[in-house]
């Protein structure tokens, strides 16, 4: 039997495990006796600077504020309802939140402990959830992925060399021959796997999933699962527009191995900064921008093939005021 734990608000976590955690407590990092590292901050610390990670951490930066409207839109409701935690909402039958009546009901719902959502957004989210469930059921490689045996929205909490890490995962499913971690995202754009291949690296999803995998591997034995079982990582993306098409894409081992190196680097930076309480920004020296070969190539091709540009830049090396350009035969400037 899988040993899942329930985090008690206000009580620090002292043992690694897979925890059901209040979302607000998770994002505020009200979990352990010391600040913990999340996958988001792991990406920030290596793609930006340690100072950016400090600034975005709710326990390190006292002035930190979560950017939240306190209401649900289609995307948030869609995500919450598909993963099983979207029932604590209060439905408000208004076109938008602009009128005084809508604002008053929104505030009343919020004070009752529910999250306000417009009725039209709720209905759209319900439709998308139904479409998602039908499509996910067709993926034979991941049978019953959204079934009762799946672990939804639990956080892996574990220690790395004396400091804590946390990873709130959408979906963890333990199959007989592997463990599946799936991250669900909805989008107004395309869910085409060919587009996702680029976004994985642009958005840092490779580091996110590698961080998740590291956490799951650290606690597999605690869950009563063979720690040698392969852990596979998937991106599940659904379009909010049109027919609500959904794709599932797996990050292969090459992607995750390189991402593992990035995660290790983020852990090392975090440990050093946390121990020293020093959070540097960009290096204090002047950087040089070099010319990428493709930029030069593209311009040279335009000079050769575009009559309007042919020879237009030929005199860049002449001294200022040199009359040589005035004596140039215009015929030599033609392309082709």
C-alpha positions, 0 to 999 in steps of 0.5 A: 500500500502506498504510504501517503501523508497529510501535512498538518498546517503549521506543523513543520515536516521533518520526514521525507515523503509524499504529502497532500498539502494545502496549495496556499501553504505549499506556495508560501513554503510553510512546510519545513523548519527552513526555506525549501527549494522548488522546481520553479526556483531551481529554474530561476537560480540557473536561468537567471541569478540567485538574487532572482531566486531569493526575490521570488522566495516567500520566506527569504524575501519578506516583501514577496507577494503572490500574484493572484487575483483570488478568482478562477479563470477557465485555465485554473478551473480546468486544471483543478477540476481535472485533477480532482480538487476543483470542487471548492468553488463558488459559481457566480452568474455574471458576464465578468467581474466589472459590476458592483453586484458581481464584485460583491458576490465575488467577495462574499464567496471568497469570505465563505472559503470558496474560490469565485468563478464565473458561471461561463468559465465553470461550464467551459472548464467542465466541457474541457475536462470531459474532453480531456478524460475521453482523450486520455483514455485512448493512450494505451501506454498509460492505462487508466492514467486518470483513474482512482489508483493515480496520485493527484496533486501531492508534493514530494518533500525530501532532503538534499545534503541538509536542506529541503526540496519540494515538488508539487506534482499533478499526476503520479501513477505507479505501474507494474514496470514503471512510475509515470509522472505527468504534468498537466497544462492547458493552453490557448495555443497549440498542443502539437508535440512538434511545438512542445519540443521547442517549448520544453527547453524555452520554458524550462520544463526539462528542468521541472520534470527532472526535479520531479523525477529526482524527488520521486526517486528519493522517496520511492522506497518510502512509498513501498515501491522498488527504487529501481523502477524506472521513472518516466516523465510526461507532458500532458497538454490540452488546447482550451480553444476549438475541439479541446485537442490533447497530446501527451509527450514523453521527455526521453532519457537524453533530455532528462540526463542533461536536465539532471545536470542543470538540477544538480547545478541548481542544488549546489548554488542553492546550498551555497547561497543558503549557507552563506546568506549571499544571493548574487545577481549578474557577474560584475564585469562587462559582457561581450556580445559576439556575432552569431554565424547565422546572423552574418550568414543571413545578412550576406545572403540578403546582400547577394540576392536582394537587388535593393540591398546589393552593394549598399554596405560596401563602403563600411570600411572606407574612412569617413569623407572618402570620395571613393564611393562617389566614383564607384560604378553603380553597375557593380552594385547589382545583385546576381 
